[in-house]
Amino acid sequence: MIGSFRERALKNSERQLENTAELLAVHFEQPLRDFEADRITVGRQMQVGVDSPEAFRQQMSGEGTHVVLKSKIRACTDLAGVKGLVFMISGL
């Protein structure tokens, strides 16, 4: 009887952990996808018209580039929670 109670408790705990893991995965999956899409888009935008190191330097030092990158970073502030969670889980 005690053994079956213990087994049920373990199975319930396992199911709760699986549900929690699934909820966390769903919660963080979309922001990560959005971040990756933004990274690719910004990378492509930065490559347009760049054919030399000097052209790259000139484009990156412009006010317009600063504004674009700043707005993209602001949009990604939710990822700070993801980073904190990853470090917390890995123990770093």
N, C-alpha and C positions, 0 to 999 in steps of 0.2 A: 504494500500500500504506500509506504513512504517512497519507495523507488519509483512508482508510477507518478506520484505527485511531483517528485523531482524532475522526472522526464517531461511532464507537461509544462512545468515552469521553465525548463530549459528551451523547449520548443517555442513557447510563447515569447521568451526573451529573444530567441533567434529571429522569429518572425518580426518582432518590433524593430530589431536592428536592421533587418533587410528593408523594412518599410522606411525607416529613417534614412538609410543610404539612398534609396530610390528617390525620396523627396529631395534630398540634398543634390543629387545628380540632376534632377529636373530643374531645380531652382537655379543652379549655376550654369547649366548647359547653354541656355540662350544668351546670357551676357558674354560667355566665352566665344560663341559663334559670332556675335556682333563685333566683338573686339578683333577677331581674326579678319572679318570682312573689312573693317575699318583699316586695319594694318595693311591689307592688300591694296585697298583703294588709295590710301595715302602714298604708299610706295609707288604705285603706278602714276599718280599725279606728280610726284616729285621727279620722276624719270622723264617726263615730257619736256622736250627742249634742252635736255642735258646731253651734251656731246663731248664735254671736256671737264677736267677738274675745276677749271676756272668758272665755267658755266654753272657747275654744281654749287660752288662756293657763293657765287653771286645770287643764285636762286634761293639758297638756304638762308642767306643773310637778309633777305627782303622782309618787309613788314607783313606782306600778304601771307608768306609762308608761316611766319610767327603766329598770325591770327588763326590760320587753318589748324596748325598743330595744337595750339592752345585750346581751341574749341573741341578738337578730337580728344584731348586728354581730359577735359572736363566731362565729356560724355562717358568716359571710362572710369570714373571715380568709384563706381560700384564694384569694380574688380579688386579694389583694395581688400574688400571682405573675402574674396576668393583667395587672394594671396595669403591673408592671415589664417584662413582655414587650412590651407595646404601646409603652411609652416607649423600650425598647431598640431595637425595630424602626424606630420613627419617628425615632430619633436625638435625642430630647428628653431 
